[in-house]
Structures are given as structure tokens and as C-alpha cells.
């Protein structure tokens, strides 16, 4: 197996240095957990998300993803199941040339308000290789068995 790509992490000046950098919680994990690193005035009470509300949750980090790679931000399944918290733009993409603050766009799809605590694991970061495509205009497309069928055209897979 080739050497793992290295993601440089820079803490924001205001960020709490006690909050760990993204980390894989198990040896077989595909995603490194990202943690909420709230502004000093929000740390004690956390960030409350009402049902249907969304917020940009700060991580307190800026990252440098290696060229030829992307960082996808994905929801944590336990938060989604237990509290209805997920990412509004899942998966979010951090491009290799982005150097701004790393935030996670979270939404509460649950029925009750949810509090995101300072230091809580809120999302997963998955690195993947990127290949850019060449887009070209053509006069027609090749035929396939599926054709133009979409949005359920292949059925549900139950009793068919």
C-alpha cells in the first residue's frame, strides 16, 4: 500500500488547542472524525439547532489537502439516527486549493432541538483521489439499455 496522503492542519487563532485534530477512531475507519471547535462565547452552552435549522459549525481548522486529492465531509451515522443531525450538503467537498476555514454545514432533521457540544465529533472527513474530466459537446449520445429512464425507472427491487 502506498504512503497515506498528508493533510496539513492550521488552527485558527481563536480555536481551542485542546480539541484534537481529525482522527480515525478505529483501525479500519474510512473517515477521520471532525470535532466542533466553537467560538469562546459558545463553548459553555454549545450550539443549539432547532428542528429544521441549519448552521455552519466551526472546526477551528484550515487545511491543505494535497493536490490530486479531495476531502469529503460526511455525516456521522449515530448523530443522524439518534438526533436527526446530518450535513445539509452531504457530502461536502474541500478542494485541494481551498485554504479558508473548515466548517461543517449541519441541519437538524429531528423533532427536538439538538445541542452541539464544544469538542463533539460532528462529521467524518474522507480523502479520495480526484481526476478531472474533459467535457465536450457532441451531436448525440450512444444508446444504452436504460436510455433516458431515471428517478425510479429501474424499479424498487422488491417482488419484481
Secondary structure, DSSP 8 states (H G I E B T S, - for coil): -------EEEE-TTS-TTS---B-SSTT-SSEEEE----GGGTTT-EEE-TT-EEEEEEEEEEE--TTEEEEEE--HHHHHHH-EEETTSSEEE-TT--SEEEEEEEE-SSS-EEE-TT-EEEEEEEEE---------S-----SSTT--SSTT--SS--
